[in-house]
Amino acid sequence: MKKVVLVSREESSRSSNTSSSSVTTSTRYAECQKNHAASTGGHNVDGCTEFRPGGVEGSSLALTCANCGCHRNFHRKVVENR
């Protein structure tokens, strides 16, 4: 099975009086943290280790994980500044 990692990049530039620099932010979504036993007072996650979009970028299916069927918001968000 092919692994797909969703990465979005955002570039912003900060300027000061003497110099300017560029910061690139990379975002990916890691393991699923949806608690399937929340209604019974327990804690049980499905074990999905990485978000894989269920459709092409820009479609509503791109927000659903192809591995576990959960919405992207249930997956841990990892932001890396470069």
Distance bins in CASP14 RR format, pairs under 12 A and 6 or more apart:
PFRMAT RR
TARGET T0000
AUTHOR 0000-0000-0000
RMODE 2
METHOD distances of the structure
MODEL  1
1 50 0 0 0 0 0 1 0 0 0 0 0
1 52 0 0 0 0 1 0 0 0 0 0 0
1 66 0 0 0 0 1 0 0 0 0 0 0
1 67 0 0 0 0 1 0 0 0 0 0 0
2 50 0 0 0 0 0 1 0 0 0 0 0
2 52 0 0 0 0 1 0 0 0 0 0 0
2 66 0 0 0 0 0 1 0 0 0 0 0
2 67 0 0 0 0 0 1 0 0 0 0 0
3 28 0 0 0 0 0 1 0 0 0 0 0
3 49 0 0 0 0 1 0 0 0 0 0 0
3 50 1 0 0 1 0 0 0 0 0 0 0
3 51 0 0 0 0 0 1 0 0 0 0 0
3 52 1 0 0 1 0 0 0 0 0 0 0
3 53 0 0 0 0 0 1 0 0 0 0 0
3 66 0 0 0 0 0 1 0 0 0 0 0
3 67 0 0 0 0 1 0 0 0 0 0 0
4 28 0 0 0 0 0 1 0 0 0 0 0
4 29 0 0 0 0 0 1 0 0 0 0 0
4 50 0 0 0 0 1 0 0 0 0 0 0
4 51 0 0 0 0 1 0 0 0 0 0 0
4 52 1 0 1 0 0 0 0 0 0 0 0
4 53 1 0 0 1 0 0 0 0 0 0 0
4 54 0 0 0 0 1 0 0 0 0 0 0
4 55 0 0 0 0 1 0 0 0 0 0 0
4 56 0 0 0 0 0 1 0 0 0 0 0
4 57 0 0 0 0 0 1 0 0 0 0 0
4 62 0 0 0 0 0 1 0 0 0 0 0
4 65 0 0 0 0 0 1 0 0 0 0 0
4 66 0 0 0 0 1 0 0 0 0 0 0
4 67 0 0 0 0 1 0 0 0 0 0 0
5 26 0 0 0 0 0 1 0 0 0 0 0
5 27 0 0 0 0 0 1 0 0 0 0 0
5 28 1 0 1 0 0 0 0 0 0 0 0
5 29 0 0 0 0 1 0 0 0 0 0 0
5 30 0 0 0 0 1 0 0 0 0 0 0
5 49 0 0 0 0 0 1 0 0 0 0 0
5 50 1 0 0 1 0 0 0 0 0 0 0
5 51 0 0 0 0 1 0 0 0 0 0 0
5 52 0 0 0 0 1 0 0 0 0 0 0
5 53 0 0 0 0 1 0 0 0 0 0 0
5 75 0 0 0 0 0 1 0 0 0 0 0
5 78 0 0 0 0 0 1 0 0 0 0 0
6 26 0 0 0 0 0 1 0 0 0 0 0
6 27 1 0 0 1 0 0 0 0 0 0 0
6 28 1 0 0 1 0 0 0 0 0 0 0
6 29 1 0 0 1 0 0 0 0 0 0 0
6 30 0 0 0 0 0 1 0 0 0 0 0
6 50 0 0 0 0 1 0 0 0 0 0 0
6 51 1 0 0 1 0 0 0 0 0 0 0
6 52 1 0 0 1 0 0 0 0 0 0 0
6 53 1 0 1 0 0 0 0 0 0 0 0
6 54 0 0 0 0 0 1 0 0 0 0 0
6 55 0 0 0 0 0 1 0 0 0 0 0
6 56 0 0 0 0 0 1 0 0 0 0 0
6 57 0 0 0 0 1 0 0 0 0 0 0
6 58 0 0 0 0 0 1 0 0 0 0 0
6 62 0 0 0 0 1 0 0 0 0 0 0
6 63 0 0 0 0 1 0 0 0 0 0 0
6 64 0 0 0 0 0 1 0 0 0 0 0
6 65 0 0 0 0 1 0 0 0 0 0 0
6 66 0 0 0 0 0 1 0 0 0 0 0
6 72 1 0 0 1 0 0 0 0 0 0 0
6 75 0 0 0 0 1 0 0 0 0 0 0
6 77 0 0 0 0 0 1 0 0 0 0 0
6 78 0 0 0 0 0 1 0 0 0 0 0
7 24 0 0 0 0 0 1 0 0 0 0 0
7 25 0 0 0 0 0 1 0 0 0 0 0
7 26 1 0 1 0 0 0 0 0 0 0 0
7 27 1 0 0 1 0 0 0 0 0 0 0
7 28 1 0 1 0 0 0 0 0 0 0 0
7 29 0 0 0 0 1 0 0 0 0 0 0
7 51 0 0 0 0 0 1 0 0 0 0 0
7 53 0 0 0 0 0 1 0 0 0 0 0
7 57 0 0 0 0 0 1 0 0 0 0 0
7 77 0 0 0 0 0 1 0 0 0 0 0
7 78 0 0 0 0 0 1 0 0 0 0 0
7 79 0 0 0 0 0 1 0 0 0 0 0
7 80 0 0 0 0 1 0 0 0 0 0 0
7 82 0 0 0 0 0 1 0 0 0 0 0
8 24 0 0 0 0 0 1 0 0 0 0 0
8 25 0 0 0 0 1 0 0 0 0 0 0
8 26 1 0 0 1 0 0 0 0 0 0 0
8 27 1 0 1 0 0 0 0 0 0 0 0
8 28 0 0 0 0 1 0 0 0 0 0 0
8 29 0 0 0 0 1 0 0 0 0 0 0
8 51 0 0 0 0 0 1 0 0 0 0 0
8 53 0 0 0 0 0 1 0 0 0 0 0
8 57 0 0 0 0 1 0 0 0 0 0 0
8 58 0 0 0 0 0 1 0 0 0 0 0
8 62 0 0 0 0 0 1 0 0 0 0 0
8 72 0 0 0 0 0 1 0 0 0 0 0
8 77 0 0 0 0 0 1 0 0 0 0 0
8 78 0 0 0 0 0 1 0 0 0 0 0
8 79 0 0 0 0 1 0 0 0 0 0 0
8 80 0 0 0 0 0 1 0 0 0 0 0
9 22 0 0 0 0 0 1 0 0 0 0 0
9 23 0 0 0 0 0 1 0 0 0 0 0
9 24 1 0 0 1 0 0 0 0 0 0 0
9 25 1 0 0 1 0 0 0 0 0 0 0
9 26 1 0 1 0 0 0 0 0 0 0 0
9 27 0 0 0 0 1 0 0 0 0 0 0
9 28 0 0 0 0 0 1 0 0 0 0 0
9 79 0 0 0 0 0 1 0 0 0 0 0
9 80 0 0 0 0 0 1 0 0 0 0 0
9 81 0 0 0 0 0 1 0 0 0 0 0
9 82 0 0 0 0 1 0 0 0 0 0 0
10 22 0 0 0 0 0 1 0 0 0 0 0
10 23 0 0 0 0 1 0 0 0 0 0 0
10 24 1 0 0 1 0 0 0 0 0 0 0
10 25 1 0 1 0 0 0 0 0 0 0 0
10 26 0 0 0 0 1 0 0 0 0 0 0
10 27 1 0 0 1 0 0 0 0 0 0 0
10 79 0 0 0 0 1 0 0 0 0 0 0
10 80 0 0 0 0 0 1 0 0 0 0 0
10 81 0 0 0 0 0 1 0 0 0 0 0
10 82 0 0 0 0 0 1 0 0 0 0 0
11 21 0 0 0 0 0 1 0 0 0 0 0
11 22 1 0 0 1 0 0 0 0 0 0 0
11 23 1 0 0 1 0 0 0 0 0 0 0
11 24 1 0 1 0 0 0 0 0 0 0 0
11 25 1 0 0 1 0 0 0 0 0 0 0
11 26 0 0 0 0 0 1 0 0 0 0 0
11 81 0 0 0 0 0 1 0 0 0 0 0
11 82 0 0 0 0 1 0 0 0 0 0 0
12 20 0 0 0 0 0 1 0 0 0 0 0
12 21 0 0 0 0 1 0 0 0 0 0 0
12 22 1 0 0 1 0 0 0 0 0 0 0
12 23 1 0 1 0 0 0 0 0 0 0 0
12 24 0 0 0 0 1 0 0 0 0 0 0
12 25 1 0 0 1 0 0 0 0 0 0 0
12 81 0 0 0 0 0 1 0 0 0 0 0
12 82 0 0 0 0 0 1 0 0 0 0 0
13 19 0 0 0 0 0 1 0 0 0 0 0
13 20 1 0 1 0 0 0 0 0 0 0 0
13 21 1 0 0 1 0 0 0 0 0 0 0
13 22 1 0 1 0 0 0 0 0 0 0 0
13 23 1 0 0 1 0 0 0 0 0 0 0
13 24 0 0 0 0 0 1 0 0 0 0 0
14 20 1 0 0 1 0 0 0 0 0 0 0
14 21 1 0 1 0 0 0 0 0 0 0 0
14 22 0 0 0 0 1 0 0 0 0 0 0
14 23 1 0 0 1 0 0 0 0 0 0 0
14 81 0 0 0 0 0 1 0 0 0 0 0
15 21 0 0 0 0 1 0 0 0 0 0 0
15 22 0 0 0 0 1 0 0 0 0 0 0
15 23 0 0 0 0 0 1 0 0 0 0 0
21 81 0 0 0 0 0 1 0 0 0 0 0
21 82 0 0 0 0 0 1 0 0 0 0 0
22 81 0 0 0 0 0 1 0 0 0 0 0
22 82 0 0 0 0 1 0 0 0 0 0 0
23 79 0 0 0 0 0 1 0 0 0 0 0
23 80 0 0 0 0 0 1 0 0 0 0 0
23 81 1 0 1 0 0 0 0 0 0 0 0
23 82 1 0 0 1 0 0 0 0 0 0 0
24 79 0 0 0 0 0 1 0 0 0 0 0
24 80 0 0 0 0 1 0 0 0 0 0 0
24 81 1 0 0 1 0 0 0 0 0 0 0
24 82 1 0 1 0 0 0 0 0 0 0 0
25 77 0 0 0 0 0 1 0 0 0 0 0
25 78 0 0 0 0 0 1 0 0 0 0 0
25 79 1 0 0 1 0 0 0 0 0 0 0
25 80 1 0 0 1 0 0 0 0 0 0 0
25 81 1 0 1 0 0 0 0 0 0 0 0
25 82 1 0 0 1 0 0 0 0 0 0 0
26 77 0 0 0 0 0 1 0 0 0 0 0
26 78 0 0 0 0 1 0 0 0 0 0 0
26 79 1 0 0 1 0 0 0 0 0 0 0
26 80 1 0 1 0 0 0 0 0 0 0 0
26 81 1 0 0 1 0 0 0 0 0 0 0
26 82 1 0 0 1 0 0 0 0 0 0 0
27 51 0 0 0 0 0 1 0 0 0 0 0
27 72 0 0 0 0 0 1 0 0 0 0 0
27 75 0 0 0 0 0 1 0 0 0 0 0
27 76 0 0 0 0 0 1 0 0 0 0 0
27 77 1 0 0 1 0 0 0 0 0 0 0
27 78 1 0 0 1 0 0 0 0 0 0 0
27 79 1 0 1 0 0 0 0 0 0 0 0
27 80 1 0 0 1 0 0 0 0 0 0 0
27 81 0 0 0 0 0 1 0 0 0 0 0
27 82 0 0 0 0 0 1 0 0 0 0 0
28 50 0 0 0 0 1 0 0 0 0 0 0
28 51 1 0 0 1 0 0 0 0 0 0 0
28 52 0 0 0 0 0 1 0 0 0 0 0
28 53 0 0 0 0 0 1 0 0 0 0 0
28 72 0 0 0 0 0 1 0 0 0 0 0
28 75 0 0 0 0 1 0 0 0 0 0 0
28 76 0 0 0 0 1 0 0 0 0 0 0
28 77 1 0 0 1 0 0 0 0 0 0 0
28 78 1 0 1 0 0 0 0 0 0 0 0
28 79 0 0 0 0 1 0 0 0 0 0 0
28 80 1 0 0 1 0 0 0 0 0 0 0
29 48 0 0 0 0 0 1 0 0 0 0 0
29 49 0 0 0 0 0 1 0 0 0 0 0
29 50 1 0 0 1 0 0 0 0 0 0 0
29 51 1 1 0 0 0 0 0 0 0 0 0
29 52 0 0 0 0 1 0 0 0 0 0 0
29 53 0 0 0 0 1 0 0 0 0 0 0
29 62 0 0 0 0 0 1 0 0 0 0 0
29 63 0 0 0 0 0 1 0 0 0 0 0
29 64 0 0 0 0 0 1 0 0 0 0 0
29 65 0 0 0 0 1 0 0 0 0 0 0
29 67 0 0 0 0 0 1 0 0 0 0 0
29 68 0 0 0 0 0 1 0 0 0 0 0
29 70 0 0 0 0 0 1 0 0 0 0 0
29 71 0 0 0 0 0 1 0 0 0 0 0
29 72 1 0 1 0 0 0 0 0 0 0 0
29 73 0 0 0 0 1 0 0 0 0 0 0
29 74 0 0 0 0 1 0 0 0 0 0 0
29 75 1 1 0 0 0 0 0 0 0 0 0
29 76 1 0 0 1 0 0 0 0 0 0 0
29 77 1 0 1 0 0 0 0 0 0 0 0
29 78 1 0 0 1 0 0 0 0 0 0 0
29 79 0 0 0 0 0 1 0 0 0 0 0
30 47 0 0 0 0 0 1 0 0 0 0 0
30 48 0 0 0 0 1 0 0 0 0 0 0
30 49 1 0 0 1 0 0 0 0 0 0 0
30 50 1 0 0 1 0 0 0 0 0 0 0
30 51 1 0 0 1 0 0 0 0 0 0 0
30 52 0 0 0 0 0 1 0 0 0 0 0
30 65 0 0 0 0 0 1 0 0 0 0 0
30 67 0 0 0 0 0 1 0 0 0 0 0
30 72 0 0 0 0 0 1 0 0 0 0 0
30 74 0 0 0 0 0 1 0 0 0 0 0
30 75 1 0 0 1 0 0 0 0 0 0 0
30 76 1 0 1 0 0 0 0 0 0 0 0
30 77 1 0 0 1 0 0 0 0 0 0 0
30 78 1 0 1 0 0 0 0 0 0 0 0
30 79 0 0 0 0 0 1 0 0 0 0 0
30 80 0 0 0 0 0 1 0 0 0 0 0
31 45 1 0 0 1 0 0 0 0 0 0 0
31 46 0 0 0 0 1 0 0 0 0 0 0
31 47 1 0 0 1 0 0 0 0 0 0 0
31 48 1 0 0 1 0 0 0 0 0 0 0
31 49 1 0 1 0 0 0 0 0 0 0 0
31 50 1 0 0 1 0 0 0 0 0 0 0
31 51 0 0 0 0 1 0 0 0 0 0 0
31 65 0 0 0 0 0 1 0 0 0 0 0
31 67 0 0 0 0 0 1 0 0 0 0 0
31 68 0 0 0 0 1 0 0 0 0 0 0
31 70 0 0 0 0 0 1 0 0 0 0 0
31 74 0 0 0 0 1 0 0 0 0 0 0
31 75 1 0 0 1 0 0 0 0 0 0 0
31 76 1 0 1 0 0 0 0 0 0 0 0
31 77 0 0 0 0 0 1 0 0 0 0 0
31 78 0 0 0 0 1 0 0 0 0 0 0
32 44 0 0 0 0 0 1 0 0 0 0 0
32 45 1 0 0 1 0 0 0 0 0 0 0
32 46 1 0 1 0 0 0 0 0 0 0 0
32 47 1 0 0 1 0 0 0 0 0 0 0
32 48 1 1 0 0 0 0 0 0 0 0 0
32 49 1 0 0 1 0 0 0 0 0 0 0
32 50 0 0 0 0 1 0 0 0 0 0 0
32 51 1 0 0 1 0 0 0 0 0 0 0
32 52 0 0 0 0 0 1 0 0 0 0 0
32 64 0 0 0 0 0 1 0 0 0 0 0
32 65 1 0 0 1 0 0 0 0 0 0 0
32 66 0 0 0 0 0 1 0 0 0 0 0
32 67 1 0 0 1 0 0 0 0 0 0 0
32 68 1 0 1 0 0 0 0 0 0 0 0
32 69 0 0 0 0 1 0 0 0 0 0 0
32 70 1 0 1 0 0 0 0 0 0 0 0
32 71 0 0 0 0 1 0 0 0 0 0 0
32 72 0 0 0 0 1 0 0 0 0 0 0
32 73 0 0 0 0 0 1 0 0 0 0 0
32 74 1 0 1 0 0 0 0 0 0 0 0
32 75 1 0 1 0 0 0 0 0 0 0 0
32 76 0 0 0 0 1 0 0 0 0 0 0
32 77 0 0 0 0 0 1 0 0 0 0 0
33 43 0 0 0 0 0 1 0 0 0 0 0
33 44 0 0 0 0 0 1 0 0 0 0 0
33 45 1 0 0 1 0 0 0 0 0 0 0
33 46 0 0 0 0 1 0 0 0 0 0 0
33 47 0 0 0 0 1 0 0 0 0 0 0
33 48 0 0 0 0 1 0 0 0 0 0 0
33 49 0 0 0 0 0 1 0 0 0 0 0
33 51 0 0 0 0 0 1 0 0 0 0 0
33 65 0 0 0 0 0 1 0 0 0 0 0
33 68 0 0 0 0 0 1 0 0 0 0 0
33 70 0 0 0 0 1 0 0 0 0 0 0
33 71 0 0 0 0 0 1 0 0 0 0 0
33 72 0 0 0 0 0 1 0 0 0 0 0
33 73 0 0 0 0 1 0 0 0 0 0 0
33 74 1 0 1 0 0 0 0 0 0 0 0
33 75 1 0 0 1 0 0 0 0 0 0 0
33 76 1 0 1 0 0 0 0 0 0 0 0
33 77 0 0 0 0 0 1 0 0 0 0 0
34 43 0 0 0 0 0 1 0 0 0 0 0
34 44 0 0 0 0 1 0 0 0 0 0 0
34 45 1 0 0 1 0 0 0 0 0 0 0
34 46 1 0 0 1 0 0 0 0 0 0 0
34 47 0 0 0 0 1 0 0 0 0 0 0
34 48 0 0 0 0 1 0 0 0 0 0 0
34 51 0 0 0 0 0 1 0 0 0 0 0
34 65 0 0 0 0 1 0 0 0 0 0 0
34 67 0 0 0 0 0 1 0 0 0 0 0
34 68 1 0 0 1 0 0 0 0 0 0 0
34 69 0 0 0 0 1 0 0 0 0 0 0
34 70 1 0 1 0 0 0 0 0 0 0 0
34 71 0 0 0 0 1 0 0 0 0 0 0
34 72 0 0 0 0 0 1 0 0 0 0 0
34 73 0 0 0 0 1 0 0 0 0 0 0
34 74 1 0 1 0 0 0 0 0 0 0 0
34 75 0 0 0 0 1 0 0 0 0 0 0
34 76 0 0 0 0 0 1 0 0 0 0 0
35 41 0 0 0 0 1 0 0 0 0 0 0
35 42 1 0 0 1 0 0 0 0 0 0 0
35 43 1 0 1 0 0 0 0 0 0 0 0
35 44 1 0 0 1 0 0 0 0 0 0 0
35 45 1 0 0 1 0 0 0 0 0 0 0
35 46 0 0 0 0 1 0 0 0 0 0 0
35 47 0 0 0 0 0 1 0 0 0 0 0
35 70 0 0 0 0 0 1 0 0 0 0 0
35 74 0 0 0 0 1 0 0 0 0 0 0
36 42 0 0 0 0 1 0 0 0 0 0 0
36 43 0 0 0 0 1 0 0 0 0 0 0
36 44 1 0 1 0 0 0 0 0 0 0 0
36 45 1 0 0 1 0 0 0 0 0 0 0
36 46 1 0 0 1 0 0 0 0 0 0 0
36 47 0 0 0 0 0 1 0 0 0 0 0
36 48 0 0 0 0 0 1 0 0 0 0 0
36 68 0 0 0 0 1 0 0 0 0 0 0
36 69 0 0 0 0 0 1 0 0 0 0 0
36 70 0 0 0 0 1 0 0 0 0 0 0
36 74 0 0 0 0 0 1 0 0 0 0 0
37 43 1 0 0 1 0 0 0 0 0 0 0
37 44 1 1 0 0 0 0 0 0 0 0 0
37 45 0 0 0 0 1 0 0 0 0 0 0
37 46 0 0 0 0 0 1 0 0 0 0 0
38 44 0 0 0 0 1 0 0 0 0 0 0
38 45 0 0 0 0 0 1 0 0 0 0 0
38 74 0 0 0 0 0 1 0 0 0 0 0
45 68 0 0 0 0 1 0 0 0 0 0 0
45 70 0 0 0 0 1 0 0 0 0 0 0
45 74 0 0 0 0 1 0 0 0 0 0 0
45 75 0 0 0 0 0 1 0 0 0 0 0
45 76 0 0 0 0 0 1 0 0 0 0 0
46 65 0 0 0 0 1 0 0 0 0 0 0
46 67 0 0 0 0 1 0 0 0 0 0 0
46 68 1 0 1 0 0 0 0 0 0 0 0
46 69 0 0 0 0 1 0 0 0 0 0 0
46 70 1 0 0 1 0 0 0 0 0 0 0
46 74 0 0 0 0 1 0 0 0 0 0 0
46 75 0 0 0 0 0 1 0 0 0 0 0
47 65 0 0 0 0 0 1 0 0 0 0 0
47 67 0 0 0 0 1 0 0 0 0 0 0
47 68 1 0 0 1 0 0 0 0 0 0 0
47 70 0 0 0 0 0 1 0 0 0 0 0
47 74 0 0 0 0 0 1 0 0 0 0 0
47 75 0 0 0 0 0 1 0 0 0 0 0
47 76 0 0 0 0 0 1 0 0 0 0 0
48 64 0 0 0 0 0 1 0 0 0 0 0
48 65 1 0 0 1 0 0 0 0 0 0 0
48 66 0 0 0 0 1 0 0 0 0 0 0
48 67 1 0 1 0 0 0 0 0 0 0 0
48 68 1 1 0 0 0 0 0 0 0 0 0
48 69 0 0 0 0 1 0 0 0 0 0 0
48 70 1 0 0 1 0 0 0 0 0 0 0
48 72 0 0 0 0 0 1 0 0 0 0 0
48 74 0 0 0 0 1 0 0 0 0 0 0
48 75 1 0 0 1 0 0 0 0 0 0 0
48 76 0 0 0 0 0 1 0 0 0 0 0
49 65 0 0 0 0 0 1 0 0 0 0 0
49 67 0 0 0 0 1 0 0 0 0 0 0
49 68 0 0 0 0 1 0 0 0 0 0 0
49 75 0 0 0 0 1 0 0 0 0 0 0
49 76 0 0 0 0 0 1 0 0 0 0 0
50 65 0 0 0 0 1 0 0 0 0 0 0
50 66 0 0 0 0 0 1 0 0 0 0 0
50 67 1 0 0 1 0 0 0 0 0 0 0
50 68 0 0 0 0 1 0 0 0 0 0 0
50 72 0 0 0 0 0 1 0 0 0 0 0
50 75 1 0 0 1 0 0 0 0 0 0 0
50 76 0 0 0 0 1 0 0 0 0 0 0
50 78 0 0 0 0 0 1 0 0 0 0 0
51 62 0 0 0 0 0 1 0 0 0 0 0
51 63 0 0 0 0 1 0 0 0 0 0 0
51 64 0 0 0 0 1 0 0 0 0 0 0
51 65 1 0 1 0 0 0 0 0 0 0 0
51 66 0 0 0 0 1 0 0 0 0 0 0
51 67 1 0 0 1 0 0 0 0 0 0 0
51 68 0 0 0 0 1 0 0 0 0 0 0
51 69 0 0 0 0 0 1 0 0 0 0 0
51 70 0 0 0 0 1 0 0 0 0 0 0
51 71 0 0 0 0 1 0 0 0 0 0 0
51 72 1 0 1 0 0 0 0 0 0 0 0
51 73 0 0 0 0 0 1 0 0 0 0 0
51 74 0 0 0 0 1 0 0 0 0 0 0
51 75 1 0 1 0 0 0 0 0 0 0 0
51 76 0 0 0 0 1 0 0 0 0 0 0
51 77 0 0 0 0 1 0 0 0 0 0 0
51 78 0 0 0 0 0 1 0 0 0 0 0
52 61 0 0 0 0 0 1 0 0 0 0 0
52 62 0 0 0 0 0 1 0 0 0 0 0
52 63 0 0 0 0 0 1 0 0 0 0 0
52 64 0 0 0 0 1 0 0 0 0 0 0
52 65 1 0 1 0 0 0 0 0 0 0 0
52 66 1 0 1 0 0 0 0 0 0 0 0
52 67 1 0 1 0 0 0 0 0 0 0 0
52 68 0 0 0 0 1 0 0 0 0 0 0
52 69 0 0 0 0 1 0 0 0 0 0 0
52 70 0 0 0 0 0 1 0 0 0 0 0
52 72 0 0 0 0 0 1 0 0 0 0 0
52 75 0 0 0 0 1 0 0 0 0 0 0
53 59 0 0 0 0 1 0 0 0 0 0 0
53 60 0 0 0 0 0 1 0 0 0 0 0
53 61 1 0 0 1 0 0 0 0 0 0 0
53 62 1 0 1 0 0 0 0 0 0 0 0
53 63 1 0 0 1 0 0 0 0 0 0 0
53 64 1 0 0 1 0 0 0 0 0 0 0
53 65 1 0 0 1 0 0 0 0 0 0 0
53 66 1 0 0 1 0 0 0 0 0 0 0
53 67 0 0 0 0 0 1 0 0 0 0 0
53 69 0 0 0 0 0 1 0 0 0 0 0
53 70 0 0 0 0 0 1 0 0 0 0 0
53 71 0 0 0 0 0 1 0 0 0 0 0
53 72 1 0 0 1 0 0 0 0 0 0 0
53 75 0 0 0 0 0 1 0 0 0 0 0
54 60 0 0 0 0 1 0 0 0 0 0 0
54 61 1 0 1 0 0 0 0 0 0 0 0
54 62 1 0 0 1 0 0 0 0 0 0 0
54 63 0 0 0 0 1 0 0 0 0 0 0
54 64 1 0 1 0 0 0 0 0 0 0 0
54 65 1 0 0 1 0 0 0 0 0 0 0
54 66 1 0 1 0 0 0 0 0 0 0 0
54 67 0 0 0 0 1 0 0 0 0 0 0
54 68 0 0 0 0 0 1 0 0 0 0 0
54 69 0 0 0 0 1 0 0 0 0 0 0
54 70 0 0 0 0 0 1 0 0 0 0 0
54 71 0 0 0 0 0 1 0 0 0 0 0
54 72 0 0 0 0 1 0 0 0 0 0 0
55 61 1 1 0 0 0 0 0 0 0 0 0
55 62 1 0 1 0 0 0 0 0 0 0 0
55 63 0 0 0 0 1 0 0 0 0 0 0
55 64 1 0 0 1 0 0 0 0 0 0 0
55 65 0 0 0 0 0 1 0 0 0 0 0
55 66 1 0 0 1 0 0 0 0 0 0 0
55 69 0 0 0 0 0 1 0 0 0 0 0
55 72 0 0 0 0 0 1 0 0 0 0 0
56 62 1 0 0 1 0 0 0 0 0 0 0
56 63 0 0 0 0 0 1 0 0 0 0 0
56 66 0 0 0 0 0 1 0 0 0 0 0
57 63 0 0 0 0 0 1 0 0 0 0 0
57 72 0 0 0 0 0 1 0 0 0 0 0
60 71 0 0 0 0 0 1 0 0 0 0 0
60 72 0 0 0 0 0 1 0 0 0 0 0
61 69 0 0 0 0 0 1 0 0 0 0 0
61 71 0 0 0 0 0 1 0 0 0 0 0
61 72 0 0 0 0 0 1 0 0 0 0 0
62 71 0 0 0 0 0 1 0 0 0 0 0
62 72 0 0 0 0 1 0 0 0 0 0 0
63 69 0 0 0 0 0 1 0 0 0 0 0
63 70 0 0 0 0 1 0 0 0 0 0 0
63 71 1 0 1 0 0 0 0 0 0 0 0
63 72 1 0 1 0 0 0 0 0 0 0 0
63 73 0 0 0 0 1 0 0 0 0 0 0
63 74 0 0 0 0 0 1 0 0 0 0 0
63 75 0 0 0 0 0 1 0 0 0 0 0
64 70 1 0 0 1 0 0 0 0 0 0 0
64 71 1 0 0 1 0 0 0 0 0 0 0
64 72 1 0 0 1 0 0 0 0 0 0 0
64 73 0 0 0 0 0 1 0 0 0 0 0
64 74 0 0 0 0 0 1 0 0 0 0 0
64 75 0 0 0 0 0 1 0 0 0 0 0
65 71 1 0 0 1 0 0 0 0 0 0 0
65 72 1 0 0 1 0 0 0 0 0 0 0
65 73 0 0 0 0 0 1 0 0 0 0 0
65 74 1 0 0 1 0 0 0 0 0 0 0
65 75 1 0 0 1 0 0 0 0 0 0 0
66 72 0 0 0 0 0 1 0 0 0 0 0
66 75 0 0 0 0 0 1 0 0 0 0 0
67 74 0 0 0 0 0 1 0 0 0 0 0
67 75 0 0 0 0 1 0 0 0 0 0 0
68 74 0 0 0 0 1 0 0 0 0 0 0
68 75 0 0 0 0 1 0 0 0 0 0 0
69 75 0 0 0 0 0 1 0 0 0 0 0
70 76 0 0 0 0 0 1 0 0 0 0 0
END
